[in-house]
Amino acid sequence: MKQMDSPINSQKLFVSLASALALSLFGYLFTQNPQKPFLFIIGCGLGITLYHATFGFTGAYRRAIRQKDISGISAQLLMIGIAVLLFAPILAMGNVFEHRVGGAFAPVSVSMALGALIFGVGMQLGGGCASGTLFTAGGGSVRMWVVLVFFCIGTFIASLHLSWWRALPSAGTVSLGKELGWGVAVPLQLTALFLVYALLRWLGGENKKPLWWRSSLSWHHLLYGPWPLLQAGIVLALLNWATLLVAGHPWSVTWGFTLWAAKAGMLLGWDPSTSAFWSSAFASKALSQSILRDTTSVMNIGILIGAFLAASLAGYIRFERRIPLLSLIAAIGGGLLLGYGARLAYGCNIGAFFSGIASSSLHGWVWIAAAIFGNIIGVHLRPVFKLD
């Protein structure tokens, strides 16, 4: 993989293209639905933030496992803690701006935990999580476009098998906010996040990357990056909260991938009526409509375009001239594992972990515990594919 600064003319071209894409899509969405343009803008903001801070979950876990560098995890803990505080009053009310709101809740089950573990392995082989795949692909990584394609395929395949997986033992959905009351659930979760940080420090973890601005803040830094991790975590928490307010549910990613692959399958002759999952009212309605009517898809596209714009402004679009065979195999396999695991686990590091814990869903905590084990396995598999 080779990285190079884009020539000035190419940089201007990329900035112009990214801006034109963003404005055109915003204009189209504005004529179709009053809600979707704002979600698209939120998606663009997510893409810009993720790219400028290189805010990934996969690299953060790998550095923690191998180097005891917990910088990325520290930022994630702060991000989730802020989201817990922001989400609680909205979810406790149950409605805002004259529409209902709901959290990211899912059952604590065998299939969910296994899916999170599979997803964790896929993170390290693919080289990204769900949001990481989007922002690195948007930033110009050809390899991550390969991961994205097979991520979509993997999650679609899993959707065809869900009836079997969901028949496995389950403890059901547990909302700490509802079971314990929000006055107990919020401090309980904040205490748990602090204890995780304290445990990591006790085990020898250190914040080896800069967490905040080392010099005075300037417009140049905001526009062109790089951003410190803590700032990115704060912005991501605010944008997830904005998603909850506008869409009525928290930020999620992988449903969009499932839908895209299903629509591609239909073009190739697949019959949705052969699947119990795709015969349901929600799924069949989504299949019958444009992906621009789907909230998650609109935000995913926004992340791609936002990252493309951020990379263009920074003059640092990267294209691989050649992907080594073993790396390509890992990208394909990692993408399939990411997709299959995400569908079993009711989401990814965003929809299940970040939004799940922010919503006080117990499954978010179980998800990350299983995913960490998967990441440990994946880290040890990386040398096999010469990814290090």
Secondary structure, 3 states (H helix, E strand, C coil): CCCCCCCHHHHHHHHHHHHHHHHHHHHHHHHHCCCHHHHHHHHHHHHHHHHHHCCCCHHHHHHHHHHCECHHHHHHHHHHHHHHHHHHHHHHHCEECCEECCCCCCEEEHHHHHHHHHHHHHHHHHCCCHHHHHHHHHCCCHHHHHHHHHHHHHHHHHHHHHHHHCCCCEEEECEHHHHHCHHHHHHHHHHHHHHHHHHHHHCCCECCCCCCCCCCCCHHHHHHCCCCHHHHHHHHHHHHHHHHHHHCCCCCCHHHHHHHHHHHHHHCCCCHHHCCCCCCHHHHHHHHCCHHHCHHHHHHHHHHHHHHHHHHHHCCCCCCCCCCHHHHHHHHHHHHHHHHHHHHCCCCHHHHHHHHHHCCEHHHHHHHHHHHHHHHHHHHHHHHHCCC
